[in-house]
Amino acid sequence: MNPINYREKIIALWTVFLLGTLFHTQLALMPLFHGIDVAIVGHHHQQTATMAEIAPILWGMLIFFVLPIIAIVATAFYESKSYRKLHFGLTIVYTVLNFFHAIADLLVIPVAWYQIALMVLLLAIGILLNLVAYQWLRIASGRLPQYHQIKAN
């Protein structure tokens, strides 16, 4: 019987989530390769945004992407109860953010259903990550058995 390795599952789920996040962005940019403008302009009189105007969005995207990277590295090296609590909280925040992002994508006209399908998949991966992170947290509190080694017969 194989031991339950929550850390490996968490790292795999975060990695899949990040790949999905990258693909979400790539899907949004694919029309550019076919000569189609992807800019969302609210009014016909509105001018193109400057880099300074979108800098907060870019920083937000960077933070959104870097935190899971940090979580992957930290999960590989730390398993303290305090880290597990922090990590579980982070997974909950990301699930909530993904839910609201999926709702926001539904409000874009026209609705890009391929993006909605991807967001639903990412939301499901996030919920699975929540469950595995919760199981890992419960082990830290002693409520579930911990499998560290397999005894040889």
N, CA, C and O of each residue as an XYZ file, in Angstrom:
612
protein
N       0.853     -1.188      0.000
C       0.000      0.000      0.000
C       0.896      1.248      0.000
O       1.881      1.315      0.735
N       0.547      2.209     -0.814
C       1.326      3.443     -0.886
C       0.928      4.396      0.225
O      -0.248      4.481      0.579
N       1.890      5.111      0.775
C       1.547      6.106      1.791
C       0.813      7.290      1.155
O       0.994      7.588     -0.026
N      -0.004      7.946      1.946
C      -0.676      9.150      1.476
C       0.339     10.280      1.589
O       0.809     10.578      2.687
N       0.678     10.906      0.481
C       1.624     12.002      0.503
C       0.903     13.281      0.077
O       0.817     13.608     -1.107
N       0.396     13.981      1.070
C      -0.358     15.192      0.811
C       0.499     16.266      0.164
O       0.015     17.012     -0.688
N       1.755     16.354      0.552
C       2.632     17.384     -0.004
C       2.792     17.208     -1.514
O       2.740     18.188     -2.257
N       2.983     15.976     -1.973
C       3.111     15.736     -3.414
C       1.817     16.090     -4.146
O       1.849     16.679     -5.227
N       0.689     15.730     -3.553
C      -0.600     16.050     -4.172
C      -0.782     17.562     -4.265
O      -1.226     18.079     -5.291
N      -0.440     18.262     -3.198
C      -0.596     19.720     -3.172
C       0.295     20.374     -4.218
O      -0.149     21.266     -4.942
N       1.541     19.938     -4.302
C       2.457     20.496     -5.294
C       1.942     20.228     -6.702
O       1.994     21.111     -7.558
N       1.450     19.025     -6.948
C       0.903     18.698     -8.275
C      -0.314     19.568     -8.594
O      -0.433     20.079     -9.708
N      -1.212     19.738     -7.632
C      -2.417     20.534     -7.867
C      -2.088     22.009     -8.106
O      -2.670     22.635     -8.992
N      -1.159     22.567     -7.326
C      -0.749     23.955     -7.552
C      -0.126     24.101     -8.943
O      -0.371     25.091     -9.632
N       0.672     23.124     -9.352
C       1.324     23.177    -10.670
C       0.289     23.147    -11.779
O       0.373     23.926    -12.728
N      -0.690     22.249    -11.667
C      -1.764     22.176    -12.663
C      -2.554     23.481    -12.673
O      -2.927     23.974    -13.738
N      -2.807     24.031    -11.510
C      -3.523     25.303    -11.417
C      -2.755     26.408    -12.151
O      -3.339     27.182    -12.909
N      -1.449     26.471    -11.919
C      -0.651     27.511    -12.576
C      -0.626     27.328    -14.094
O      -0.690     28.305    -14.841
N      -0.535     26.089    -14.544
C      -0.584     25.842    -15.990
C      -1.938     26.288    -16.564
O      -1.995     26.871    -17.646
N      -3.007     26.014    -15.842
C      -4.331     26.454    -16.278
C      -4.448     27.962    -16.303
O      -5.084     28.526    -17.193
N      -3.838     28.619    -15.330
C      -3.846     30.085    -15.283
C      -3.097     30.659    -16.488
O      -3.550     31.619    -17.112
N      -1.959     30.064    -16.803
C      -1.211     30.503    -17.986
C      -2.037     30.312    -19.255
O      -2.069     31.186    -20.122
N      -2.698     29.172    -19.356
C      -3.493     28.897    -20.542
C      -4.692     29.832    -20.634
O      -5.110     30.195    -21.733
N      -5.252     30.225    -19.488
C      -6.367     31.182    -19.470
C      -5.924     32.487    -20.137
O      -6.654     33.061    -20.944
N      -4.738     32.939    -19.795
C      -4.190     34.155    -20.402
C      -3.894     33.930    -21.883
O      -4.196     34.781    -22.719
N      -3.308     32.793    -22.197
C      -2.975     32.497    -23.589
C      -4.243     32.443    -24.455
O      -4.255     32.947    -25.578
N      -5.292     31.836    -23.930
C      -6.558     31.791    -24.681
C      -7.074     33.199    -24.978
O      -7.602     33.463    -26.059
N      -6.916     34.090    -24.014
C      -7.389     35.463    -24.209
C      -6.572     36.192    -25.274
O      -7.080     37.099    -25.934
N      -5.316     35.802    -25.443
C      -4.438     36.484    -26.399
C      -4.393     35.830    -27.777
O      -3.889     36.436    -28.723
N      -4.903     34.621    -27.912
C      -4.844     33.909    -29.190
C      -5.434     34.688    -30.375
O      -4.900     34.582    -31.479
N      -6.503     35.459    -30.196
C      -7.012     36.224    -31.344
C      -5.967     37.156    -31.965
O      -6.035     37.447    -33.160
N      -5.006     37.624    -31.171
C      -3.953     38.490    -31.713
C      -3.214     37.823    -32.864
O      -2.816     38.497    -33.814
N      -3.026     36.513    -32.794
C      -2.308     35.784    -33.828
C      -3.128     35.631    -35.112
O      -2.634     35.151    -36.132
N      -4.386     36.050    -35.032
C      -5.263     35.997    -36.200
C      -5.711     37.391    -36.609
O      -6.684     37.557    -37.344
N      -4.976     38.401    -36.113
C      -5.249     39.778    -36.493
C      -6.466     40.390    -35.835
O      -6.980     41.403    -36.311
N      -6.941     39.795    -34.746
C      -8.136     40.298    -34.056
C      -7.707     41.050    -32.799
O      -6.894     40.549    -32.021
N      -8.245     42.237    -32.600
C      -7.924     43.053    -31.435
C      -8.551     42.430    -30.182
O      -9.715     42.030    -30.203
N      -7.794     42.350    -29.111
C      -8.311     41.765    -27.879
C      -8.583     42.816    -26.805
O      -9.030     42.477    -25.710
N      -8.321     44.077    -27.106
C      -8.545     45.142    -26.129
C     -10.033     45.281    -25.849
O     -10.862     45.255    -26.759
N     -10.350     45.428    -24.570
C     -11.736     45.669    -24.169
C     -11.849     47.168    -23.924
O     -11.267     47.698    -22.978
N     -12.589     47.832    -24.770
C     -12.757     49.275    -24.669
C     -14.207     49.543    -24.298
O     -15.131     49.111    -24.988
N     -14.392     50.268    -23.191
C     -15.744     50.529    -22.703
C     -16.541     51.480    -23.572
O     -17.747     51.303    -23.746
N     -15.882     52.484    -24.116
C     -16.565     53.471    -24.945
C     -15.741     53.701    -26.203
O     -14.523     53.524    -26.206
N     -16.408     54.088    -27.242
C     -15.708     54.337    -28.502
C     -14.746     55.521    -28.381
O     -13.774     55.606    -29.131
N     -15.009     56.430    -27.445
C     -14.165     57.613    -27.280
C     -12.988     57.365    -26.340
O     -12.101     58.210    -26.217
N     -12.979     56.220    -25.685
C     -11.917     55.902    -24.727
C     -10.634     55.586    -25.483
O     -10.644     54.871    -26.485
N      -9.532     56.132    -24.982
C      -8.244     55.894    -25.616
C      -7.609     54.649    -25.028
O      -8.030     54.161    -23.979
N      -6.597     54.140    -25.707
C      -5.865     52.977    -25.241
C      -5.170     53.313    -23.923
O      -4.637     54.410    -23.757
N      -5.180     52.364    -22.991
C      -4.552     52.566    -21.691
C      -3.030     52.619    -21.839
O      -2.458     52.030    -22.756
N      -2.399     53.331    -20.924
C      -0.939     53.397    -20.905
C      -0.414     52.325    -19.944
O      -1.168     51.763    -19.150
N       0.875     52.057    -20.030
C       1.496     51.086    -19.115
C       1.331     51.537    -17.665
O       1.109     50.712    -16.778
N       1.437     52.829    -17.426
C       1.280     53.339    -16.055
C      -0.130     53.066    -15.535
O      -0.316     52.779    -14.352
N      -1.113     53.155    -16.415
C      -2.497     52.927    -16.002
C      -2.783     51.459    -15.704
O      -3.604     51.144    -14.842
N      -2.107     50.564    -16.417
C      -2.365     49.141    -16.174
C      -1.355     48.507    -15.220
O      -1.446     47.315    -14.928
N      -0.395     49.290    -14.731
C       0.616     48.757    -13.804
C      -0.006     48.063    -12.588
O       0.468     46.991    -12.212
N      -1.043     48.622    -11.956
C      -1.637     47.907    -10.816
C      -2.200     46.535    -11.209
O      -2.121     45.582    -10.433
N      -2.763     46.441    -12.409
C      -3.277     45.151    -12.881
C      -2.132     44.163    -13.070
O      -2.237     42.999    -12.684
N      -1.038     44.634    -13.665
C       0.119     43.771    -13.883
C       0.727     43.307    -12.563
O       1.112     42.145    -12.433
N       0.817     44.209    -11.583
C       1.326     43.808    -10.262
C       0.398     42.794     -9.606
O       0.856     41.838     -8.979
N      -0.905     43.006     -9.752
C      -1.868     42.052     -9.199
C      -1.730     40.676     -9.835
O      -1.794     39.656     -9.148
N      -1.540     40.653    -11.154
C      -1.344     39.383    -11.847
C      -0.063     38.706    -11.383
O      -0.025     37.490    -11.194
N       0.987     39.501    -11.202
C       2.258     38.942    -10.726
C       2.098     38.319     -9.347
O       2.546     37.195     -9.117
N       1.470     39.032     -8.440
C       1.252     38.516     -7.081
C       0.388     37.254     -7.128
O       0.677     36.272     -6.444
N      -0.684     37.288     -7.946
C      -1.574     36.139     -8.063
C      -0.824     34.905     -8.542
O      -1.141     33.791     -8.123
N       0.166     35.083     -9.414
C       0.926     33.959     -9.954
C       2.077     33.544     -9.047
O       2.394     32.358     -8.956
N       2.705     34.501     -8.377
C       3.888     34.205     -7.559
C       3.531     33.512     -6.245
O       4.287     32.660     -5.779
N       2.405     33.857     -5.644
C       2.049     33.221     -4.365
C       1.951     31.699     -4.471
O       2.472     31.014     -3.591
N       1.309     31.130     -5.503
C       1.331     29.670     -5.632
C       2.741     29.110     -5.856
O       3.053     28.017     -5.384
N       3.586     29.849     -6.568
C       4.968     29.393     -6.750
C       5.660     29.295     -5.394
O       6.352     28.319     -5.104
N       5.464     30.311     -4.575
C       6.037     30.297     -3.226
C       5.435     29.149     -2.419
O       6.143     28.480     -1.667
N       4.128     28.921     -2.573
C       3.467     27.826     -1.855
C       4.034     26.469     -2.273
O       4.199     25.582     -1.435
N       4.332     26.304     -3.557
C       4.911     25.047     -4.031
C       6.264     24.806     -3.359
O       6.523     23.719     -2.842
N       7.111     25.816     -3.372
C       8.449     25.681     -2.773
C       8.335     25.466     -1.264
O       9.007     24.599     -0.705
N       7.491     26.249     -0.611
C       7.333     26.121      0.841
C       6.775     24.757      1.223
O       7.199     24.169      2.218
N       5.827     24.251      0.439
C       5.247     22.934      0.730
C       6.291     21.832      0.602
O       6.236     20.831      1.316
N       7.234     22.017     -0.302
C       8.305     21.021     -0.470
C       9.243     20.991      0.736
O       9.857     19.960      1.009
N       9.364     22.107      1.465
C      10.353     22.199      2.530
C       9.785     22.325      3.939
O      10.490     22.039      4.906
N       8.541     22.741      4.079
C       7.968     22.966      5.410
C       6.715     22.136      5.597
O       5.922     21.972      4.669
N       6.539     21.617      6.797
C       5.303     20.914      7.110
C       4.817     21.225      8.518
O       4.083     20.438      9.116
N       5.229     22.374      9.046
C       4.783     22.750     10.384
C       3.282     23.021     10.387
O       2.693     23.328      9.351
N       2.684     22.906     11.543
C       1.245     23.133     11.675
C       0.885     24.566     11.294
O      -0.142     24.796     10.655
N       1.717     25.529     11.678
C       1.422     26.924     11.346
C       1.476     27.150      9.839
O       0.663     27.900      9.298
N       2.424     26.511      9.156
C       2.475     26.648      7.698
C       1.250     25.997      7.061
O       0.678     26.545      6.118
N       0.846     24.844      7.562
C      -0.324     24.160      7.000
C      -1.584     25.010      7.141
O      -2.424     25.029      6.242
N      -1.717     25.706      8.259
C      -2.862     26.601      8.447
C      -2.819     27.751      7.445
O      -3.823     28.069      6.808
N      -1.645     28.372      7.312
C      -1.481     29.464      6.363
C      -1.769     28.987      4.940
O      -2.451     29.668      4.175
N      -1.251     27.830      4.599
C      -1.439     27.283      3.267
C      -2.915     26.995      2.987
O      -3.415     27.321      1.911
N      -3.606     26.394      3.938
C      -5.024     26.115      3.759
C      -5.791     27.413      3.518
O      -6.652     27.477      2.641
N      -5.476     28.443      4.296
C      -6.111     29.752      4.107
C      -5.856     30.301      2.713
O      -6.755     30.870      2.093
N      -4.635     30.134      2.217
C      -4.290     30.596      0.872
C      -5.123     29.870     -0.181
O      -5.596     30.488     -1.135
N      -5.303     28.562     -0.009
C      -6.091     27.811     -0.991
C      -7.551     28.286     -1.001
O      -8.181     28.332     -2.057
N      -8.076     28.632      0.156
C      -9.450     29.135      0.241
C      -9.561     30.478     -0.482
O     -10.509     30.708     -1.232
N      -8.587     31.361     -0.253
C      -8.596     32.666     -0.920
C      -8.584     32.483     -2.439
O      -9.323     33.162     -3.152
N      -7.757     31.579     -2.928
C      -7.677     31.357     -4.375
C      -8.965     30.762     -4.931
O      -9.362     31.098     -6.047
N      -9.611     29.905     -4.195
C     -10.884     29.350     -4.659
C     -11.937     30.449     -4.754
O     -12.683     30.512     -5.731
N     -12.000     31.306     -3.755
C     -12.957     32.416     -3.780
C     -12.645     33.351     -4.948
O     -13.551     33.763     -5.672
N     -11.373     33.685     -5.134
C     -10.990     34.561     -6.249
C     -11.337     33.928     -7.598
O     -11.807     34.619     -8.502
N     -11.109     32.621     -7.740
C     -11.438     31.941     -8.998
C     -12.939     31.939     -9.254
O     -13.386     32.101    -10.390
N     -13.714     31.755     -8.185
C     -15.167     31.788     -8.332
C     -15.613     33.149     -8.866
O     -16.385     33.222     -9.822
N     -15.125     34.223     -8.247
C     -15.520     35.560     -8.687
C     -14.970     35.885    -10.081
O     -15.606     36.613    -10.844
N     -13.801     35.350    -10.412
C     -13.259     35.557    -11.752
C     -14.134     34.856    -12.797
O     -14.373     35.399    -13.875
N     -14.603     33.664    -12.478
C     -15.499     32.957    -13.398
C     -16.791     33.752    -13.595
O     -17.298     33.852    -14.712
N     -17.318     34.312    -12.517
C     -18.525     35.150    -12.620
C     -18.234     36.373    -13.491
O     -19.042     36.739    -14.344
N     -17.076     37.002    -13.273
C     -16.707     38.173    -14.079
C     -16.587     37.807    -15.559
O     -16.993     38.581    -16.426
N     -16.032     36.632    -15.846
C     -15.931     36.190    -17.242
C     -17.309     35.978    -17.869
O     -17.468     36.139    -19.078
N     -18.296     35.622    -17.064
C     -19.662     35.463    -17.573
C     -20.300     36.805    -17.927
O     -21.252     36.865    -18.705
N     -19.764     37.881    -17.345
C     -20.335     39.209    -17.581
C     -19.721     39.916    -18.783
O     -20.213     40.964    -19.201
N     -18.650     39.353    -19.344
C     -18.017     39.934    -20.523
C     -18.865     39.598    -21.737
O     -19.276     38.452    -21.919
N     -19.125     40.596    -22.562
C     -19.951     40.381    -23.758
C     -19.047     40.496    -24.980
O     -18.369     41.514    -25.118
N     -19.000     39.542    -25.846
C     -19.706     38.264    -25.781
C     -19.011     37.306    -24.818
O     -17.806     37.410    -24.588
N     -19.770     36.383    -24.262
C     -19.213     35.402    -23.334
C     -18.303     34.452    -24.108
O     -18.700     33.883    -25.125
N     -17.089     34.292    -23.614
C     -16.139     33.346    -24.223
C     -16.306     32.019    -23.491
O     -15.686     31.803    -22.450
N     -17.130     31.139    -24.022
C     -17.477     29.895    -23.327
C     -16.276     28.986    -23.119
O     -16.244     28.220    -22.156
N     -15.293     29.055    -24.001
C     -14.071     28.267    -23.797
C     -13.328     28.745    -22.554
O     -12.688     27.949    -21.867
N     -13.410     30.046    -22.264
C     -12.797     30.567    -21.038
C     -13.602     30.122    -19.811
O     -13.029     29.804    -18.769
N     -14.902     30.102    -19.938
C     -15.760     29.657    -18.825
C     -15.469     28.190    -18.518
O     -15.349     27.809    -17.354
N     -15.357     27.375    -19.555
C     -15.049     25.949    -19.348
C     -13.721     25.795    -18.609
O     -13.611     24.986    -17.688
N     -12.719     26.566    -19.011
C     -11.422     26.499    -18.341
C     -11.524     26.993    -16.901
O     -10.930     26.399    -16.001
N     -12.266     28.067    -16.677
C     -12.416     28.595    -15.313
C     -13.142     27.602    -14.407
O     -12.805     27.479    -13.230
N     -14.135     26.893    -14.947
C     -14.833     25.872    -14.154
C     -13.855     24.749    -13.795
O     -13.864     24.255    -12.668
N     -13.021     24.351    -14.744
C     -12.005     23.337    -14.460
C     -11.030     23.827    -13.392
O     -10.697     23.084    -12.469
N     -10.575     25.066    -13.512
C      -9.657     25.617    -12.507
C     -10.336     25.722    -11.143
O      -9.697     25.503    -10.114
N     -11.612     26.054    -11.131
C     -12.353     26.108     -9.868
C     -12.435     24.724     -9.238
O     -12.276     24.588     -8.025
N     -12.681     23.700    -10.040
C     -12.731     22.320     -9.532
C     -11.368     21.887     -8.995
O     -11.288     21.240     -7.951
N     -10.311     22.238     -9.697
C      -8.959     21.933     -9.208
C      -8.710     22.659     -7.895
O      -8.111     22.100     -6.976
N      -9.166     23.895     -7.804
C      -9.017     24.663     -6.564
C      -9.758     24.028     -5.398
O      -9.242     23.983     -4.282
N     -10.958     23.541     -5.651
C     -11.727     22.874     -4.585
C     -11.024     21.588     -4.159
O     -10.964     21.278     -2.969
N     -10.497     20.847     -5.114
C      -9.721     19.653     -4.779
C      -8.483     20.026     -3.963
O      -8.134     19.333     -3.008
N      -7.833     21.103     -4.335
C      -6.682     21.593     -3.568
C      -7.100     21.957     -2.146
O      -6.377     21.669     -1.193
N      -8.273     22.594     -2.000
C      -8.807     22.898     -0.662
C      -8.950     21.629      0.171
O      -8.546     21.589      1.333
N      -9.531     20.591     -0.437
C      -9.763     19.343      0.284
C      -8.462     18.679      0.716
O      -8.338     18.228      1.854
N      -7.497     18.620     -0.192
C      -6.217     17.986      0.140
C      -5.475     18.815      1.182
O      -4.873     18.258      2.100
N      -5.511     20.138      1.051
C      -4.857     21.009      2.041
C      -5.525     20.857      3.410
O      -4.849     20.896      4.438
N      -6.838     20.687      3.425
C      -7.554     20.478      4.687
C      -7.156     19.144      5.318
O      -6.943     19.064      6.528
N      -7.057     18.100      4.494
C      -6.614     16.800      5.014
C      -5.204     16.904      5.590
O      -4.917     16.335      6.644
N      -4.336     17.621      4.908
C      -2.957     17.806      5.378
C      -2.954     18.588      6.694
O      -2.166     18.287      7.590
N      -3.818     19.575      6.811
C      -3.938     20.354      8.042
C      -4.438     19.482      9.182
O      -3.942     19.596     10.303
N      -5.400     18.622      8.922
C      -5.937     17.749      9.975
C      -4.890     16.785     10.492
O      -4.878     16.471     11.683
N      -4.014     16.310      9.629
C      -2.924     15.438     10.102
C      -2.070     16.184     11.107
O      -1.634     15.609     12.105
N      -1.831     17.448     10.853
C      -1.009     18.253     11.755
C      -1.649     18.376     13.129
O      -0.956     18.518     14.136
N      -2.990     18.320     13.162
C      -3.657     18.428     14.453
C      -3.893     17.061     15.086
O      -4.456     16.970     16.177
N      -3.467     16.004     14.408
C      -3.567     14.667     14.979
C      -4.911     14.002     14.804
O      -5.173     12.991     15.455
N      -5.790     14.536     13.937
C      -7.115     13.953     13.764
C      -7.146     12.830     12.734
O      -8.083     12.032     12.723
N      -6.142     12.756     11.875
C      -6.055     11.681     10.892
C      -4.731     10.946     11.105
O      -3.761     11.545     11.571
N      -4.684      9.667     10.772
C      -3.404      8.960     10.899
C      -2.408      9.492      9.875
O      -2.784      9.873      8.767
N      -1.150      9.514     10.255
C      -0.118      9.990      9.361
C       0.708      8.806      8.877
O       1.140      7.977      9.677
N       0.922      8.729      7.587
C       1.664      7.641      6.988
C       3.009      8.171      6.514
O       3.105      8.776      5.447
N       4.048      7.941      7.311
C       5.363      8.424      6.927
C       6.200      7.317      6.295
O       6.963      7.559      5.360
N       6.053      6.125      6.804
C       6.904      5.043      6.323
C       6.064      3.782      6.130
O       5.048      3.577      6.794
N       6.517      2.953      5.206
C       5.909      1.646      5.024
C       6.848      0.646      5.668
O       8.029      0.586      5.328
N       6.331     -0.127      6.586
C       7.164     -1.135      7.249
C       7.311     -2.344      6.334
O       6.332     -2.839      5.775
N       8.528     -2.802      6.191
C       8.797     -3.989      5.368
C       8.433     -5.239      6.168
O       8.669     -5.300      7.374
N       7.857     -6.238      5.490
C       7.492     -7.495      6.159
C       8.676     -8.397      6.274
O       8.562     -9.500      6.808
